[in-house]
Amino acid sequence: MPVAFVCRTRSSLPPQELFDLSRNIDAHVGSMTKSREKAIAGVTSGLISEGETVTWQAWHLGVRFRMTSRIVRMEAPASFTDEQVKGPFKYLRHTHEFRPDGNGTLMVDTVEFAAPFGPLGRLMEKLVLGRYMQNLIESRNGFLVDQAPPAKDARE
């Protein structure tokens, strides 16, 4: 049974802009500087689209990982889903949704994953990976939200 969590993030950006920013390889790299993440194969810069793959190399929990993800579904500008096709997880799916919300967007990330290694993997999911993955998504979303231009002063 996979681990699942949902992150909700509000942004002043309109849905289309946040949708494009979320599938922008360069923005993803910028959001993952702590893990030294970089795109090394597939789409390595700019926007990724349905059916395309990207291979990431990064350091997480002191270990170097490579993971290839494919965009398996895209409904611009409402949502897209990426899935691991090769990498450290037994299973990983990340659905990104962009819902109009007042003058901006509510971004909803639903992440489901399972670690390999049977009972040991399930223990790692509970002790470390669940929280680590959620913090990673929240940090990434904070970076994306910070890309919005500052609000104009009403007195201008």
Sine and cosine of phi, psi and omega as CSV:
sin_phi,cos_phi,sin_psi,cos_psi,sin_omega,cos_omega
0.00,0.00,0.85,-0.53,-0.05,-1.00
-0.95,0.32,0.39,-0.92,0.16,-0.99
-0.98,0.18,0.60,-0.80,0.03,-1.00
-0.63,-0.77,0.59,-0.81,0.12,-0.99
-0.48,-0.88,0.31,-0.95,0.00,-1.00
-0.80,-0.61,0.72,-0.69,0.12,-0.99
-0.90,-0.43,0.74,-0.67,0.05,-1.00
-0.90,-0.44,0.78,-0.62,-0.06,-1.00
-0.70,-0.72,0.75,-0.66,0.05,-1.00
-0.99,-0.13,0.58,-0.81,0.02,-1.00
-0.63,-0.77,0.49,-0.87,0.08,-1.00
-0.99,0.16,-0.16,0.99,0.03,-1.00
-0.94,0.33,0.56,-0.83,0.10,-0.99
-0.93,0.36,0.38,-0.93,-0.06,-1.00
-0.79,0.62,-0.71,0.71,-0.04,-1.00
-0.88,0.47,-0.67,0.74,-0.01,-1.00
-0.92,0.40,-0.68,0.73,0.00,-1.00
-0.94,0.35,-0.59,0.81,0.09,-1.00
-0.85,0.53,-0.76,0.64,-0.01,-1.00
-0.92,0.39,-0.65,0.76,0.02,-1.00
-0.89,0.45,-0.60,0.80,-0.03,-1.00
-0.94,0.33,-0.41,0.91,0.02,-1.00
-0.96,-0.27,0.25,0.97,0.02,-1.00
-1.00,0.02,0.88,-0.47,-0.05,-1.00
-0.86,0.51,-0.67,0.75,-0.03,-1.00
-0.90,0.43,-0.65,0.76,0.04,-1.00
-0.91,0.41,-0.63,0.78,0.03,-1.00
-0.88,0.47,-0.72,0.70,0.03,-1.00
-0.86,0.51,-0.69,0.73,0.04,-1.00
-0.87,0.49,-0.55,0.83,-0.02,-1.00
-0.98,0.18,-0.21,0.98,-0.09,-1.00
-0.88,-0.47,0.56,0.83,-0.03,-1.00
-0.89,0.45,-0.55,0.83,0.00,-1.00
-0.87,0.49,-0.55,0.83,-0.02,-1.00
-0.99,-0.12,0.13,0.99,0.02,-1.00
0.80,0.60,0.61,0.79,-0.05,-1.00
-0.96,0.29,0.68,-0.73,0.08,-1.00
-0.57,-0.82,0.47,-0.88,0.05,-1.00
-1.00,0.03,0.83,-0.56,-0.09,-1.00
-0.89,-0.45,-0.15,0.99,0.03,-1.00
-0.37,-0.93,0.28,-0.96,-0.06,-1.00
0.96,0.27,-0.66,-0.75,0.07,-1.00
-0.98,0.22,0.90,-0.44,-0.09,-1.00
-0.92,-0.39,0.00,1.00,0.02,-1.00
-0.33,-0.94,0.45,-0.89,0.04,-1.00
0.97,0.23,-0.41,-0.91,-0.10,-0.99
-1.00,0.04,0.68,-0.73,0.10,-0.99
-0.99,-0.17,0.58,-0.81,-0.07,-1.00
-0.82,-0.57,0.12,-0.99,-0.02,-1.00
-0.83,0.57,0.71,-0.71,0.02,-1.00
1.00,0.03,-0.23,0.97,-0.03,-1.00
-1.00,0.02,0.39,-0.92,0.00,-1.00
-0.86,-0.52,0.35,-0.94,0.15,-0.99
-0.64,-0.77,0.67,-0.74,0.11,-0.99
-0.95,-0.30,0.82,-0.57,-0.02,-1.00
-0.97,-0.23,0.56,-0.83,0.20,-0.98
-0.82,-0.57,0.74,-0.67,-0.05,-1.00
-0.38,-0.92,0.23,-0.97,0.09,-1.00
-0.93,-0.36,0.86,-0.52,0.06,-1.00
-0.73,-0.69,0.72,-0.69,0.01,-1.00
0.81,0.58,0.57,0.82,0.05,-1.00
0.98,0.21,0.14,0.99,-0.05,-1.00
-0.84,-0.55,0.67,-0.74,0.07,-1.00
-0.99,0.15,0.76,-0.65,-0.01,-1.00
-0.84,-0.55,0.47,-0.88,0.24,-0.97
-0.83,-0.56,0.68,-0.74,0.01,-1.00
-0.57,-0.82,0.73,-0.68,0.09,-1.00
-0.96,-0.29,0.79,-0.62,0.02,-1.00
-0.87,-0.49,0.50,-0.86,0.06,-1.00
-0.82,-0.57,0.65,-0.76,0.14,-0.99
-0.98,0.18,0.93,-0.36,-0.11,-0.99
-0.99,-0.12,-0.28,0.96,0.00,-1.00
-0.43,-0.90,0.66,-0.75,0.03,-1.00
-0.55,-0.84,0.78,-0.62,0.09,-1.00
-0.76,-0.66,0.99,0.11,-0.07,-1.00
-0.91,0.41,0.65,-0.76,-0.15,0.99
-0.99,-0.12,0.41,0.91,-0.13,-0.99
-1.00,0.09,-0.57,0.82,-0.08,-1.00
-0.20,-0.98,0.31,-0.95,0.24,-0.97
-0.43,-0.90,0.41,-0.91,-0.02,-1.00
-0.78,-0.63,0.74,-0.67,0.12,-0.99
-0.89,-0.46,0.52,-0.85,0.01,-1.00
-0.73,-0.69,0.58,-0.81,0.11,-0.99
-0.94,0.35,0.74,-0.67,0.11,-0.99
-0.95,-0.30,-0.34,0.94,0.08,-1.00
-0.39,-0.92,0.72,-0.69,0.02,-1.00
0.39,-0.92,-0.32,-0.95,-0.17,-0.98
-0.97,0.24,-0.32,0.95,-0.05,-1.00
-1.00,-0.04,0.45,-0.89,0.16,-0.99
-0.93,0.36,-0.55,0.83,-0.07,-1.00
-0.35,-0.94,0.68,-0.73,0.10,-1.00
-0.48,-0.88,0.81,-0.58,0.07,-1.00
-0.72,-0.70,0.72,-0.69,0.01,-1.00
-0.76,-0.65,0.91,-0.42,0.05,-1.00
-0.98,-0.22,0.79,-0.61,-0.01,-1.00
-0.94,-0.34,0.84,-0.55,0.04,-1.00
-0.87,-0.50,0.55,-0.83,-0.04,-1.00
-0.76,-0.65,0.96,-0.28,-0.09,-1.00
-0.93,-0.36,0.80,-0.60,0.07,-1.00
-0.81,0.58,0.68,-0.74,-0.09,-1.00
-0.54,-0.84,1.00,-0.07,-0.03,-1.00
0.89,0.46,-0.86,-0.52,0.00,-1.00
-1.00,-0.09,0.32,0.95,-0.03,-1.00
-0.45,-0.89,-0.64,-0.77,-0.10,-0.99
-0.63,-0.78,0.64,-0.77,0.22,-0.98
-0.99,-0.13,0.89,-0.46,0.04,-1.00
-0.99,-0.12,0.81,-0.58,0.00,-1.00
-0.88,-0.48,0.89,-0.46,0.03,-1.00
-0.95,-0.30,0.84,-0.54,0.09,-1.00
-0.92,-0.39,0.87,-0.50,-0.06,-1.00
-0.88,-0.48,0.76,-0.65,0.09,-1.00
-0.79,-0.62,0.73,-0.69,0.03,-1.00
-0.44,-0.90,0.33,-0.94,0.10,-1.00
-0.66,-0.75,0.68,-0.73,0.04,-1.00
-1.00,0.09,0.45,-0.90,0.11,-0.99
-0.97,0.25,-0.08,-1.00,0.14,-0.99
0.97,0.23,0.49,0.87,0.17,-0.99
0.80,0.61,-0.76,-0.65,-0.06,-1.00
-0.86,0.52,-0.60,0.80,0.02,-1.00
-0.90,0.43,-0.66,0.75,0.05,-1.00
-0.89,0.46,-0.66,0.75,0.02,-1.00
-0.90,0.43,-0.60,0.80,0.06,-1.00
-0.90,0.43,-0.68,0.73,0.03,-1.00
-0.90,0.43,-0.59,0.80,0.06,-1.00
-0.84,0.54,-0.74,0.68,-0.07,-1.00
-0.95,0.30,-0.65,0.76,-0.10,-1.00
-0.99,0.15,-0.57,0.82,-0.17,-0.99
-0.74,-0.68,-0.81,0.58,-0.25,-0.97
-0.91,0.41,-0.64,0.77,-0.02,-1.00
-0.85,0.53,-0.79,0.61,-0.01,-1.00
-0.92,0.39,-0.66,0.75,-0.01,-1.00
-0.87,0.50,-0.73,0.69,-0.02,-1.00
-0.91,0.42,-0.66,0.75,0.01,-1.00
-0.90,0.44,-0.69,0.73,0.05,-1.00
-0.88,0.48,-0.62,0.79,0.02,-1.00
-0.88,0.47,-0.72,0.70,0.00,-1.00
-0.92,0.39,-0.68,0.74,0.01,-1.00
-0.89,0.46,-0.65,0.76,0.04,-1.00
-0.90,0.43,-0.71,0.71,0.03,-1.00
-0.86,0.51,-0.72,0.70,-0.02,-1.00
-0.90,0.44,-0.62,0.79,0.06,-1.00
-0.87,0.50,-0.66,0.76,0.05,-1.00
-0.88,0.47,-0.72,0.69,-0.02,-1.00
-0.89,0.45,-0.69,0.72,0.00,-1.00
-0.88,0.47,-0.60,0.80,0.00,-1.00
-0.93,0.37,-0.19,0.98,0.02,-1.00
-0.98,0.19,-0.22,0.98,0.01,-1.00
-0.93,0.37,0.61,-0.79,0.04,-1.00
-0.90,0.43,0.49,-0.87,0.01,-1.00
-0.89,0.46,0.53,-0.84,0.01,-1.00
-0.91,0.42,0.62,-0.79,0.02,-1.00
-0.98,0.22,0.59,-0.81,0.04,-1.00
-0.93,0.38,0.76,-0.65,-0.04,-1.00
-0.88,0.48,-0.35,0.94,-0.03,-1.00
-0.99,0.16,-0.20,0.98,-0.04,-1.00
-0.95,0.30,0.00,0.00,0.00,0.00
